[in-house]
Amino acid sequence: MAPPDRVLAVDLYGSAVVFEEFERVIAPGGGGLVVSSMAGHMTAGLPAEQEHDVAFAPADELLAKPFLGSDAVPNSMLVYIVSKRANYLRVQASAIT
């Protein structure tokens, strides 16, 4: 594991950038496969407003979210779980649009 800010930078922000770029180049009707960790299902989830936020916020805004700050997610394991939950939600949101 890495420090929490690094986990967020790679596992949350980095994945969000990849998802956004893929959406820009995918052909209409195209698809993709995302393999992830079960860690995103190791929590009851975030409050509904936060889940919506991580699912739809532009990648460049994610790391500024107060609920993703070091006070809210103080350790690497929790940050990893939240990041994987966010990735699950972003892929799910993209699949329905």
PAVEXLUM-377551 format. One record per residue: residue in one letter; x, y, z of N, C-alpha, C in turn. Coordinates in steps of 0.2 Angstrom, whole numbers. Atoms other than C-alpha are relative to their C-alpha. Example, Ala and Ser with C-alpha at 12.3 -4.5 7.8 and 13.67 -1.06 7.14 Angstrom:
! residues 2
(A,(4,-6,0),(62,-22,39),(4,6,0))
(S,(-4,-6,-1),(68,-5,36),(-4,5,3))
This chain:
! residues 97
(M,(4,-6,0),(0,0,0),(4,6,0))
(A,(-3,-7,1),(5,18,-3),(-4,5,5))
(P,(3,-5,-4),(1,34,7),(-7,1,-3))
(P,(7,-1,2),(-18,38,6),(0,5,-6))
(D,(0,-5,6),(-15,53,-6),(2,-3,-7))
(R,(-3,4,6),(-5,42,-18),(-5,-5,-3))
(V,(5,4,2),(-19,29,-18),(-5,3,-3))
(L,(5,-4,3),(-32,42,-22),(2,2,-7))
(A,(-2,-3,6),(-21,49,-36),(0,-6,-5))
(V,(-1,5,5),(-18,32,-44),(-7,-4,-1))
(D,(6,4,0),(-34,22,-40),(-6,3,-1))
(L,(6,-4,2),(-47,35,-41),(1,5,-6))
(Y,(-1,-5,5),(-41,50,-51),(3,-4,-7))
(G,(-3,3,6),(-30,39,-63),(-6,-4,-4))
(S,(6,4,3),(-45,27,-66),(-5,5,-4))
(A,(5,-4,3),(-57,41,-69),(2,4,-6))
(V,(-2,-3,6),(-46,49,-82),(0,-5,-6))
(V,(0,5,5),(-44,33,-91),(-8,-1,-3))
(F,(7,1,2),(-63,31,-91),(-3,6,-4))
(E,(2,-6,4),(-66,49,-97),(3,-1,-7))
(E,(-4,1,6),(-53,46,-111),(-3,-5,-5))
(F,(3,5,3),(-61,30,-116),(-7,2,-3))
(E,(6,-3,2),(-78,38,-117),(0,4,-6))
(R,(-1,-5,5),(-71,51,-129),(1,-4,-7))
(V,(-3,3,6),(-64,38,-142),(-4,-6,-2))
(I,(3,6,2),(-76,23,-141),(-5,1,-5))
(A,(5,-1,5),(-87,21,-156),(-7,-1,3))
(P,(7,0,-2),(-106,23,-154),(-2,-8,0))
(G,(2,7,-1),(-113,6,-148),(6,-4,3))
(G,(-6,4,-2),(-95,1,-143),(-1,-2,8))
(G,(0,2,-7),(-91,-7,-126),(7,-1,3))
(G,(-7,1,-3),(-77,-10,-114),(-1,-5,6))
(L,(0,5,-6),(-72,-22,-100),(4,3,5))
(V,(-4,-2,-6),(-66,-16,-83),(0,-5,5))
(V,(-1,5,-6),(-59,-28,-71),(3,4,6))
(S,(-1,-4,-6),(-58,-22,-54),(1,-4,6))
(S,(-1,4,-6),(-56,-27,-36),(-7,-1,4))
(M,(6,1,-4),(-70,-34,-24),(0,5,5))
(A,(0,-5,-6),(-64,-20,-12),(-6,5,-1))
(G,(5,-4,1),(-77,-9,-19),(-7,-2,3))
(H,(6,3,-3),(-90,-20,-12),(1,-2,8))
(M,(-2,1,-7),(-82,-21,6),(-2,5,4))
(T,(3,-6,-4),(-92,-6,12),(-7,0,-1))
(A,(7,-1,1),(-110,-2,14),(-1,6,-5))
(G,(0,-5,5),(-106,12,2),(0,7,4))
(L,(0,-7,-3),(-105,31,4),(-7,3,0))
(P,(7,-4,0),(-120,43,7),(-2,1,-7))
(A,(3,0,6),(-131,44,-8),(3,6,-4))
(E,(-3,-6,4),(-125,62,-13),(7,-1,-2))
(Q,(-7,1,2),(-107,57,-12),(1,-6,-5))
(E,(0,5,5),(-110,41,-22),(-2,3,-7))
(H,(1,-4,7),(-118,52,-36),(6,4,-2))
(D,(-6,-5,2),(-104,64,-35),(6,-4,-3))
(V,(-6,4,2),(-90,51,-37),(-2,-3,-7))
(A,(2,3,6),(-100,43,-51),(0,5,-6))
(F,(1,-5,5),(-103,59,-61),(5,6,0))
(A,(-4,-6,0),(-90,72,-56),(6,-1,-5))
(P,(-6,1,5),(-76,76,-69),(6,-2,4))
(A,(-6,3,-3),(-60,67,-65),(4,6,3))
(D,(-4,-5,-3),(-51,84,-62),(-3,3,6))
(E,(3,-3,-6),(-63,88,-48),(0,-5,6))
(L,(0,5,-5),(-62,72,-38),(4,1,6))
(L,(-5,-1,-5),(-47,75,-28),(-1,6,5))
(A,(1,-6,-4),(-54,91,-21),(-7,-1,4))
(K,(6,1,-4),(-70,83,-14),(2,-1,8))
(P,(-1,0,-7),(-70,86,5),(-1,-7,3))
(F,(1,7,-3),(-76,68,9),(5,-5,-3))
(L,(-5,4,2),(-61,61,0),(7,3,3))
(G,(-6,-3,-3),(-49,72,11),(3,-5,5))
(S,(-4,4,-5),(-36,65,23),(-4,-1,7))
(D,(4,1,-6),(-48,68,38),(-6,-5,-1))
(A,(6,5,1),(-62,58,30),(2,-7,-1))
(V,(-3,6,1),(-52,44,24),(8,0,2))
(P,(-7,-1,-3),(-36,43,35),(5,-5,-2))
(N,(-5,5,1),(-28,27,30),(-1,-3,-7))
(S,(-1,3,7),(-23,18,14),(-5,-5,-1))
(M,(5,5,1),(-35,3,16),(-7,3,-1))
(L,(6,-3,1),(-50,14,18),(0,4,-7))
(V,(0,-4,7),(-45,25,3),(0,-5,-6))
(Y,(0,5,5),(-42,10,-7),(-7,-3,-1))
(I,(7,3,0),(-60,3,-3),(-4,6,-3))
(V,(4,-5,3),(-67,20,-7),(1,1,-7))
(S,(-2,-1,7),(-58,22,-23),(-3,-5,-4))
(K,(2,5,4),(-63,5,-29),(-8,1,0))
(R,(7,-1,0),(-81,9,-24),(-2,6,-5))
(A,(1,-5,5),(-80,25,-34),(1,-2,-7))
(N,(-1,3,6),(-73,16,-49),(-6,-4,-2))
(Y,(6,4,1),(-88,4,-48),(-6,4,-2))
(L,(5,-4,2),(-100,18,-48),(1,4,-6))
(R,(-1,-3,6),(-92,27,-62),(-1,-4,-6))
(V,(1,5,5),(-92,12,-73),(-8,-1,-1))
(Q,(7,2,0),(-110,8,-68),(-4,6,-4))
(A,(3,-6,2),(-115,26,-72),(1,1,-8))
(S,(-2,-1,7),(-106,26,-89),(-4,-5,-4))
(A,(4,5,4),(-115,10,-94),(-7,1,-1))
(I,(7,-1,1),(-132,17,-92),(-1,7,-4))
(T,(1,-6,3),(-129,33,-102),(1,-1,-8))
